[in-house]
Amino acid sequence: MFGDVIVRRGKNRSTMRSIRHLTPRYAYDRLRWGLYQRRHPDTPWLTPDAVRMLETLLRPDDIGLELGSGRSTLWFARRMKYLTSVEHVPEWYEKVRTQIDASGLANVSYHMIRATGLDEPSEYTDFIRKIPDGSLEFGLSDGAYRDLAPLLMIPKIAPGGLLVIDNVNWFLDHPTRSPSSRMGKGAENERWRQFQQQVADWRFIWTSSGVSDTAIYFAPGGRRRPE
């Protein structure tokens, strides 16, 4: 498999943020990452192992929420019943909007919502809060309010549903060789410590490409199981 996959019980940005990790191993990982992206131009910008797993974990009757749009938007929409996607960058929104319109897909609700700051009140976080609890089988946090959005999404995930955190190594302490990681430093802040507490009984799979990491969390209950 590509990179490292670590499975653990749940207790305990895809760009480089510094050059201190510039080592021969990182150069090799970066090369493999670049080759993978060239060969798979339509896949989500997640780790290759996370994409591979999601190909089998997502179901045609799933309802999903994507925070942070991109190549992943059409990829997810083609694999589930209905997808709500939220983008906070106007230029990127227009680009993805064009792609959605050209695809002919009718199962995507796409929203441009500006991130007005790091704290609340915010139209962005209010949008998440208004989603009915337990109504989502899938959620992806890869947009604005990276420390608050995952907390708000937890109650929205139905039993057995998936919550995906991209670039998770920037925020949570876990063994990894990816750069700009929290390994050995603890969670980034109090919100991420709260996140860990609230998903303490969730099973999760942590994947790494050596460039960035993606974690897939499984809400207790339901019939969906990690491979």
Backbone hydrogen bonds, N-H to C=O, Kabsch-Sander energy under -0.5 kcal/mol:
donor,donor_aa,acceptor,acceptor_aa,energy
3,G,1,M,-0.5
4,D,208,S,-1.6
6,I,206,W,-3.2
8,R,204,F,-1.6
10,G,202,W,-0.9
11,K,9,R,-1.9
15,T,13,R,-5.7
22,L,19,I,-1.6
23,T,21,H,-1.3
27,A,23,T,-2.7
28,Y,24,P,-2.0
29,D,25,R,-2.6
30,R,26,Y,-3.2
31,L,27,A,-2.0
32,R,28,Y,-2.4
33,W,29,D,-2.5
34,G,30,R,-2.4
35,L,31,L,-2.5
36,Y,32,R,-2.5
37,Q,33,W,-2.2
38,R,34,G,-2.0
39,R,35,L,-2.0
40,H,36,Y,-1.5
43,T,40,H,-1.4
46,L,44,P,-1.8
51,V,47,T,-2.2
52,R,48,P,-2.4
53,M,49,D,-2.3
54,L,50,A,-2.6
55,E,51,V,-1.8
56,T,52,R,-0.7
56,T,53,M,-1.1
57,L,53,M,-2.0
58,L,54,L,-2.3
62,D,59,R,-2.1
64,G,82,Y,-2.7
65,L,138,F,-1.7
66,E,84,T,-3.1
67,L,65,L,-0.5
67,L,140,L,-2.5
68,G,66,E,-0.8
68,G,86,V,-2.8
73,T,70,G,-1.3
74,L,70,G,-0.6
75,W,71,R,-1.2
76,F,72,S,-3.1
77,A,73,T,-2.4
78,R,74,L,-2.0
79,R,76,F,-1.9
80,M,77,A,-0.8
81,K,62,D,-1.5
82,Y,62,D,-1.6
83,L,107,N,-2.7
84,T,64,G,-2.5
85,S,83,L,-0.5
85,S,109,S,-2.7
86,V,66,E,-2.8
87,E,111,H,-2.8
93,Y,89,V,-2.5
94,E,90,P,-2.2
95,K,91,E,-1.5
96,V,92,W,-2.5
97,R,93,Y,-2.9
98,T,94,E,-1.8
99,Q,95,K,-1.5
100,I,96,V,-2.6
101,D,97,R,-2.4
102,A,98,T,-2.2
103,S,99,Q,-1.6
104,G,100,I,-1.0
105,L,100,I,-0.6
109,S,83,L,-2.6
110,Y,108,V,-0.7
111,H,85,S,-2.5
113,I,87,E,-2.6
113,I,111,H,-0.7
116,T,114,R,-0.8
126,D,122,S,-2.2
127,F,123,E,-1.9
128,I,124,Y,-1.3
129,R,125,T,-2.4
130,K,126,D,-1.6
131,I,128,I,-1.5
134,G,155,P,-1.8
135,S,132,P,-1.4
136,L,156,K,-2.5
137,E,63,I,-2.4
138,F,63,I,-1.4
139,G,162,L,-1.4
140,L,65,L,-2.3
141,S,164,V,-2.7
142,D,67,L,-2.2
142,D,140,L,-0.7
148,L,145,Y,-0.6
149,A,145,Y,-3.4
152,L,148,L,-2.1
153,M,149,A,-1.8
154,I,150,P,-1.3
156,K,153,M,-1.1
157,I,153,M,-0.9
157,I,154,I,-1.3
158,A,136,L,-3.8
160,G,219,A,-1.1
161,G,158,A,-2.7
162,L,137,E,-2.5
163,L,217,Y,-2.3
164,V,139,G,-3.4
165,I,215,A,-2.5
166,D,141,S,-1.7
166,D,164,V,-0.6
167,N,213,D,-1.5
168,V,165,I,-0.6
168,V,213,D,-1.1
170,W,167,N,-2.1
171,F,168,V,-1.6
172,L,168,V,-2.3
174,H,172,L,-0.5
182,R,169,N,-1.9
182,R,172,L,-0.6
185,K,182,R,-3.1
186,G,182,R,-0.7
188,E,171,F,-2.6
193,R,189,N,-1.8
194,Q,190,E,-2.4
195,F,191,R,-2.2
196,Q,192,W,-2.2
197,Q,193,R,-1.9
198,Q,194,Q,-2.5
199,V,195,F,-1.6
200,A,197,Q,-1.2
202,W,199,V,-1.9
203,R,218,F,-1.0
204,F,8,R,-1.6
205,I,216,I,-2.4
206,W,6,I,-2.9
207,T,205,I,-0.6
207,T,214,T,-2.8
208,S,4,D,-2.7
209,S,212,S,-2.2
211,V,212,S,-0.5
214,T,207,T,-2.0
215,A,165,I,-2.4
216,I,205,I,-2.7
217,Y,163,L,-2.9
217,Y,215,A,-0.5
218,F,203,R,-3.1
219,A,161,G,-2.6
219,A,217,Y,-0.6
